[in-house]
Amino acid sequence: MTVQAEGPTRLEAVGSVAVRTFEARRTGTNPETQAPQAMAQYEDELQDSQLYDPDAEYEPDPEYAATLAPDAARQRRERVGPTGRPLPYFPIPGPLTEHGPAKIVAMCNQKGGVGKTTSTINLGAALAEYGRRVLLVDFDPQGALSVGLGVNPMELDITVYNLLMERGLVADDVLLKTAVPGMDLLPSNIDLSAAEVQLVSEVARESTLQRALKPLMSDYDYIVIDCQPSLGLLTVNALTAAHTVIVPLECEFFALRGVALLTETIEKVRERLNPELELDGILATMYDSRTVHSREVLARVVEAFDDNVFHTVIGRTVRFPETTVAGEPITTYASNSVGAAAYRQLAREVLARCHAE
């Protein structure tokens, strides 16, 4: 809406009763003499609105209001998800009569602190809740995945590093049972950082992890690999072994910038090493609907990647740091929390996408 700078009909250009009244009072003019037509329209509108407060804040245009904050009522009415797309129904999966062969998922993003480890733990736990046998692979020398499941990496004598580098060692020697039924762990610690240097001289060095996981394929339904925050040889090993990639993406601008480089790396691995590799989806994490920035980043990701963005969005909550201290997934630490519900929905969406393929 615009207000004309001058002239007797300046009030006619104003479309709101409140704004016209305010304008007339500010200039000290008499609406009845200066703009009789505008005043007549004002009186008609005033009769339609029984109560009028010139100092009240009026609700903005609905389309503009939708850009300011999510419309919760509309989301409930139309099942519109945080991504702005219609939210499909993801059914609770039924039990399996047999297990395997495993689908290998690489949780990958070269930027740190975007929720890779948190998503690996909680997606694995949610899949296990639905009766799937899950193996989590800690493929980060920092050992955050192991810590998040209550394991002290510094006290481990045998880790995934030994499985990669020592011939004759079998996976059962390294496997650890977790507190979640149906979910096991291949732990890691700082020793794994040496593997990136030692593997350089190995033949088919990009397939080392794939060979190590091959004997375990028939025992599990899902193997989820927590990658380190880089695009080095360890990450290439994970992508070579994987069938699909999930990219956790913090709803923040700097995290968004690196997605193009990661997708380029995925394309190179698909062309040269692993033709079966597919992008399962981009998972928005640490989303805060109260901030314009989070909503803008999420909207831009959906615009760029469309159906490759998961409908499930992981919100920011203090429960996630608490689960790390507790050494257990959020599905058991705070089973009824919003975060637990989000990862259960993500598990159902992952399973639905797998069945749709």
C-alpha positions as CSV (number, residue, x, y, z in Angstrom):
1,M,0.0,0.0,0.0
2,T,1.2,3.5,-0.8
3,V,0.3,6.9,0.5
4,Q,0.3,9.8,-2.0
5,A,2.6,12.6,-1.1
6,E,0.2,15.5,-1.5
7,G,-3.2,16.6,-3.0
8,P,-6.8,16.6,-1.7
9,T,-7.3,12.9,-2.6
10,R,-4.3,11.6,-0.8
11,L,-6.5,9.5,1.6
12,E,-8.1,7.6,-1.3
13,A,-4.8,5.8,-2.0
14,V,-4.7,4.3,1.4
15,G,-6.4,0.9,1.6
16,S,-6.8,0.6,5.4
17,V,-9.2,2.3,7.7
18,A,-6.6,2.5,10.4
19,V,-3.9,4.0,8.2
20,R,-6.3,6.6,6.7
21,T,-7.4,7.7,10.2
22,F,-3.9,7.9,11.4
23,E,-2.8,9.9,8.4
24,A,-5.7,12.4,8.9
25,R,-4.9,12.9,12.6
26,R,-1.2,13.3,11.9
27,T,-1.6,16.1,9.4
28,G,-4.4,17.8,11.3
29,T,-6.8,17.7,8.4
30,N,-10.5,17.2,8.5
31,P,-11.5,14.1,6.5
32,E,-15.0,15.4,6.0
33,T,-13.9,18.5,4.2
34,Q,-10.6,17.4,2.6
35,A,-11.8,14.1,1.3
36,P,-15.5,13.6,1.5
37,Q,-15.5,10.5,-0.7
38,A,-12.7,8.8,1.3
39,M,-14.6,9.7,4.5
40,A,-17.8,8.2,3.2
41,Q,-15.9,5.0,2.4
42,Y,-14.4,5.2,5.9
43,E,-17.9,5.4,7.5
44,D,-19.1,2.4,5.5
45,E,-16.1,0.3,6.6
46,L,-16.5,1.5,10.2
47,Q,-20.1,0.2,10.2
48,D,-18.9,-3.2,9.0
49,S,-16.3,-3.4,11.8
50,Q,-18.2,-3.1,15.1
51,L,-15.1,-2.4,17.2
52,Y,-12.4,-0.2,16.0
53,D,-9.1,0.7,17.7
54,P,-6.9,3.1,15.8
55,D,-3.9,2.1,17.9
56,A,-4.3,-1.6,17.4
57,E,-1.9,-3.7,15.4
58,Y,-3.7,-5.2,12.4
59,E,-2.9,-8.7,11.1
60,P,-0.9,-8.5,7.9
61,D,-1.8,-10.0,4.6
62,P,-2.1,-13.8,4.9
63,E,0.5,-14.4,2.3
64,Y,2.9,-12.1,4.0
65,A,2.1,-13.6,7.4
66,A,3.0,-17.1,6.0
67,T,6.5,-15.8,5.4
68,L,6.9,-14.6,8.9
69,A,6.1,-17.8,10.8
70,P,4.9,-21.4,10.0
71,D,1.1,-21.6,10.0
72,A,0.6,-24.5,12.5
73,A,-3.2,-24.6,11.8
74,R,-2.6,-25.0,8.1
75,Q,0.0,-27.7,8.7
76,R,-2.5,-29.7,10.8
77,R,-5.3,-29.1,8.4
78,E,-3.4,-29.9,5.1
79,R,-0.6,-32.0,6.5
80,V,2.0,-29.6,5.2
81,G,5.4,-30.5,6.6
82,P,8.2,-28.1,7.6
83,T,9.6,-28.3,4.1
84,G,6.4,-26.7,2.7
85,R,5.4,-29.8,0.8
86,P,2.4,-32.1,1.5
87,L,3.5,-34.6,4.2
88,P,3.0,-38.2,3.2
89,Y,1.9,-40.9,5.6
90,F,4.7,-43.2,6.5
91,P,3.2,-46.4,7.9
92,I,4.7,-48.3,10.8
93,P,6.6,-51.2,9.2
94,G,5.7,-54.8,9.9
95,P,8.2,-57.3,11.4
96,L,10.6,-59.3,9.2
97,T,10.6,-63.0,8.9
98,E,14.3,-63.1,7.9
99,H,17.2,-60.6,7.9
100,G,19.7,-59.5,5.3
101,P,21.2,-58.7,3.0
102,A,22.1,-55.4,4.5
103,K,21.6,-52.0,2.9
104,I,24.6,-49.9,3.6
105,V,24.0,-46.2,4.3
106,A,26.8,-43.6,4.5
107,M,26.0,-40.6,6.8
108,C,28.2,-38.1,5.1
109,N,28.9,-34.4,5.1
110,Q,32.4,-32.8,4.9
111,K,31.3,-30.1,7.3
112,G,31.5,-30.9,11.0
113,G,28.8,-30.3,13.6
114,V,25.8,-30.8,11.3
115,G,24.4,-33.8,13.2
116,K,26.0,-36.8,11.4
117,T,26.7,-38.8,14.6
118,T,23.5,-37.9,16.3
119,S,21.5,-38.9,13.2
120,T,23.5,-42.2,12.9
121,I,22.8,-43.2,16.5
122,N,19.1,-42.2,16.5
123,L,18.3,-43.5,13.1
124,G,19.9,-46.8,13.9
125,A,18.0,-47.0,17.2
126,A,14.7,-46.2,15.6
127,L,15.3,-48.8,12.9
128,A,16.1,-51.3,15.6
129,E,12.8,-50.4,17.3
130,Y,11.0,-51.4,14.2
131,G,12.6,-54.9,14.2
132,R,15.5,-54.3,11.9
133,R,19.0,-55.5,12.7
134,V,21.3,-52.6,12.6
135,L,25.1,-52.3,12.6
136,L,26.6,-48.9,13.2
137,V,30.2,-48.3,11.9
138,D,32.2,-45.5,13.6
139,F,34.4,-44.4,10.7
140,D,35.6,-41.2,12.3
141,P,38.9,-41.1,14.2
142,Q,37.4,-38.9,16.8
143,G,35.2,-41.8,18.0
144,A,32.1,-39.7,18.6
145,L,29.7,-42.4,17.6
146,S,31.3,-44.8,20.1
147,V,31.2,-42.1,22.9
148,G,27.6,-41.5,22.1
149,L,26.8,-45.1,22.8
150,G,28.6,-45.2,26.1
151,V,31.9,-46.6,24.9
152,N,35.3,-45.1,25.9
153,P,37.4,-45.2,22.7
154,M,40.6,-44.8,24.6
155,E,40.0,-48.1,26.4
156,L,39.6,-50.1,23.2
157,D,42.4,-52.5,22.1
158,I,40.7,-53.5,18.8
159,T,38.7,-51.2,16.6
160,V,37.6,-50.8,13.0
161,Y,41.2,-49.7,12.3
162,N,42.4,-53.2,13.1
163,L,39.7,-54.8,11.0
164,L,40.9,-52.7,8.0
165,M,44.6,-53.2,8.4
166,E,45.2,-56.6,9.9
167,R,44.7,-59.7,7.9
168,G,43.1,-62.6,9.6
169,L,41.0,-60.5,11.9
170,V,37.3,-61.1,11.7
171,A,34.5,-58.6,12.4
172,D,33.2,-60.6,15.4
173,D,36.5,-59.8,17.2
174,V,35.6,-56.1,16.9
175,L,31.8,-56.0,17.3
176,L,30.3,-54.6,20.4
177,K,26.7,-55.0,21.5
178,T,24.9,-51.9,22.4
179,A,22.2,-51.3,25.0
180,V,19.6,-51.1,22.2
181,P,18.4,-54.6,21.2
182,G,19.2,-55.5,17.6
183,M,21.9,-52.7,17.2
184,D,25.6,-53.5,17.2
185,L,28.7,-51.2,16.9
186,L,32.0,-51.3,15.1
187,P,33.9,-48.8,17.3
188,S,36.7,-46.5,16.4
189,N,39.3,-44.3,18.1
190,I,42.3,-42.1,17.1
191,D,44.1,-45.1,15.6
192,L,41.9,-44.8,12.6
193,S,43.6,-41.6,11.5
194,A,46.7,-43.6,10.7
195,A,44.7,-45.8,8.2
196,E,44.3,-42.9,5.8
197,V,48.1,-42.7,5.4
198,Q,48.7,-46.5,5.4
199,L,46.0,-47.2,2.9
200,V,47.7,-45.0,0.2
201,S,50.1,-47.8,-0.8
202,E,47.4,-50.5,-0.8
203,V,45.9,-52.1,-3.9
204,A,42.3,-51.1,-4.4
205,R,42.6,-48.9,-1.3
206,E,39.1,-47.3,-1.9
207,S,37.4,-50.7,-1.4
208,T,39.0,-51.7,1.9
209,L,36.0,-51.1,4.0
210,Q,33.7,-52.8,1.5
211,R,35.8,-56.0,1.8
212,A,35.7,-55.8,5.6
213,L,31.9,-55.4,5.7
214,K,31.1,-58.1,3.2
215,P,31.0,-61.0,5.7
216,L,28.4,-59.1,7.8
217,M,25.9,-58.4,5.0
218,S,23.8,-61.4,5.7
219,D,23.5,-60.7,9.5
220,Y,22.0,-57.2,9.3
221,D,19.2,-55.3,7.5
222,Y,21.0,-51.9,7.7
223,I,24.6,-50.9,8.1
224,V,25.0,-47.2,8.8
225,I,28.4,-45.6,8.5
226,D,29.2,-42.4,10.4
227,C,31.8,-40.7,8.2
228,Q,34.4,-38.2,9.3
229,P,33.9,-34.5,8.4
230,S,36.2,-34.5,5.3
231,L,36.3,-35.9,1.8
232,G,39.5,-37.9,2.3
233,L,40.3,-41.5,1.7
234,L,38.2,-42.8,4.6
235,T,35.1,-41.0,3.3
236,V,35.7,-42.3,-0.2
237,N,35.9,-45.8,1.4
238,A,32.6,-45.3,3.0
239,L,31.0,-44.1,-0.2
240,T,32.5,-47.0,-2.1
241,A,31.0,-49.5,0.3
242,A,27.6,-47.8,0.6
243,H,24.4,-48.2,-1.4
244,T,22.9,-44.9,-0.5
245,V,24.1,-41.6,1.1
246,I,22.2,-39.5,3.7
247,V,23.5,-35.9,4.0
248,P,22.7,-34.3,7.3
249,L,22.5,-30.6,6.7
250,E,22.4,-28.0,9.4
251,C,19.9,-25.2,8.5
252,E,22.6,-22.6,8.3
253,F,24.2,-20.8,5.4
254,F,27.8,-22.1,5.7
255,A,26.5,-25.7,5.8
256,L,24.5,-25.1,2.7
257,R,27.6,-24.0,0.7
258,G,29.3,-27.3,1.0
259,V,26.5,-29.5,-0.4
260,A,27.5,-28.8,-4.0
261,L,31.0,-30.1,-3.4
262,L,29.7,-33.2,-1.7
263,T,27.3,-34.0,-4.5
264,E,30.2,-33.7,-6.9
265,T,32.2,-36.2,-4.9
266,I,29.3,-38.6,-4.8
267,E,29.0,-38.3,-8.6
268,K,32.8,-39.1,-9.0
269,V,32.5,-42.1,-6.8
270,R,29.5,-43.4,-8.7
271,E,31.3,-43.0,-12.0
272,R,34.6,-44.5,-11.0
273,L,34.1,-46.8,-8.0
274,N,30.5,-47.6,-7.1
275,P,27.9,-47.5,-9.9
276,E,25.1,-48.5,-7.3
277,L,25.7,-45.4,-5.1
278,E,22.6,-43.2,-4.8
279,L,21.7,-40.1,-2.9
280,D,19.0,-41.3,-0.5
281,G,18.2,-37.8,0.7
282,I,19.3,-34.6,2.4
283,L,18.2,-34.4,6.1
284,A,17.6,-31.0,7.5
285,T,18.9,-30.9,11.1
286,M,19.1,-28.3,13.9
287,Y,16.0,-26.6,12.4
288,D,14.5,-23.7,14.4
289,S,11.2,-22.6,12.9
290,R,11.3,-19.4,15.0
291,T,14.2,-18.0,12.9
292,V,13.9,-16.6,9.5
293,H,17.4,-17.8,8.6
294,S,16.5,-21.5,9.2
295,R,13.3,-21.2,7.2
296,E,15.2,-19.5,4.3
297,V,17.9,-22.2,4.2
298,L,15.4,-25.0,4.3
299,A,13.4,-23.4,1.5
300,R,16.5,-23.0,-0.6
301,V,17.5,-26.6,-0.1
302,V,14.0,-27.8,-1.1
303,E,14.1,-25.5,-4.1
304,A,17.5,-26.9,-5.2
305,F,17.0,-30.6,-4.4
306,D,13.2,-31.1,-4.4
307,D,12.3,-34.7,-3.7
308,N,15.9,-35.5,-2.6
309,V,15.1,-33.7,0.7
310,F,13.6,-35.8,3.4
311,H,10.1,-34.7,4.6
312,T,11.3,-35.3,8.1
313,V,13.1,-32.4,9.7
314,I,15.1,-32.7,12.9
315,G,14.5,-29.7,15.2
316,R,17.0,-28.2,17.6
317,T,16.5,-29.4,21.2
318,V,18.6,-29.6,24.3
319,R,17.7,-33.3,24.6
320,F,20.3,-34.3,22.0
321,P,23.4,-33.0,24.0
322,E,21.9,-34.7,27.0
323,T,21.8,-38.1,25.3
324,T,25.5,-37.8,24.4
325,V,26.3,-37.5,28.1
326,A,24.0,-40.3,29.0
327,G,25.5,-42.5,26.3
328,E,22.3,-43.7,24.7
329,P,19.9,-42.7,21.9
330,I,17.1,-40.3,22.3
331,T,14.6,-43.0,21.6
332,T,15.4,-44.6,25.0
333,Y,16.7,-41.5,26.9
334,A,13.6,-39.4,26.1
335,S,11.3,-41.8,24.4
336,N,8.3,-39.4,24.3
337,S,10.2,-36.3,23.2
338,V,9.8,-34.5,19.9
339,G,13.3,-35.5,18.9
340,A,12.6,-39.2,19.4
341,A,9.4,-38.9,17.4
342,A,11.3,-37.1,14.6
343,Y,13.9,-39.9,14.2
344,R,11.1,-42.6,14.3
345,Q,9.5,-40.8,11.5
346,L,12.8,-40.6,9.7
347,A,13.2,-44.4,10.1
348,R,9.7,-44.9,8.6
349,E,10.6,-42.6,5.7
350,V,13.9,-44.4,5.0
351,L,12.1,-47.7,5.0
352,A,9.3,-46.3,2.8
353,R,11.9,-45.0,0.3
354,C,13.7,-48.4,0.3
355,H,10.5,-50.2,-0.5
356,A,9.6,-47.7,-3.2
357,E,12.9,-48.4,-5.1
